[in-house]
Amino acid sequence: MKSRQQKAQFASVLGIFANLILAVIKGIAGVVGNSKALVADAFHSASDVVSSIAVLVGIRAAQKPPDPEHPYGHGKAENIATLIVSILLVVVGVEILLDAVSSLFSPEPSETSAIALYVIIFSIIVKEALFQYKKRLGDKINSPAIVADAWHHRSDAISSVIALAGIGLTMLGSRYDLPFLQYFDPLAGAIIAVLVMWMGFKIGKDAVSVTLETVLDDGRTEKFGLTTEKVEGVKRIDLLNARTHGSYVIIDVKISVDPHITVDEGHSIAARVKEKLIEEHTEVHDVYVHVNPYH
Ligand SMILES: [Zn+2]
């Protein structure tokens, strides 16, 4: 029986390989078959490969233990990797958009060959299969990251469906001599380019807000309060703040305890609060507990 982590790792490596193969096949077929939409979709898959690798590298860096120069650990390495990828996506998006738009205004409408059609159908099938597989696995091992990854594959499938519509209409246009239909292939390419840029903008925004140490709102800190309350010896929570540091959470909590107990006892209550919070919430990486006398 493979462990949860091994399954998760297998799923992400499988996703990277599938995207790599799709990027190469779609890139070649897009150029050979003269389809802007397919080339744009190939770039989309290629940027997915780069972003997945950056996340893996970032996670590895984030796991490095704290050192004297980085006493809070390396959690933010992950966000920096993500930020670089997001800038890359926007740049790639602009490039393919300009290319597609210039084809839209060219006097010669494009002629797309059947190979583009076969390849894009293959891409849709692969992406939908990956969505189904990862969605099931993510639900089974209770991994929000894999479920999110699954939905990314579904959105990739939709991107490929847009390319299919463009390629299909363009081919119909050349078969039935309706030249205006032949502009749908570069149009689909332009739409996919905008999707890629949007993806870059969105993950960049998330990375920035996490990098700027977001303090979590009440809704997301409530569960930490419940855990703290349950610890024996805690009379009252005076203050509880949680902030993100990279992908993990750091909690600052002030508790009130019986004023007549010893310092030693007060200290063990604080230690139990820290232990419980880290044990019950996997995202919690560190806890700072301040002890007040209860009056
Ligand atoms: Zn994608």
Boltz pocket constraint, residues with backbone or C-beta under 6 A from the ligand:
constraints:
  - pocket:
      binder: B
      contacts: [[A, 44], [A, 45], [A, 48], [A, 152], [A, 155], [A, 156]]
      max_distance: 6.0
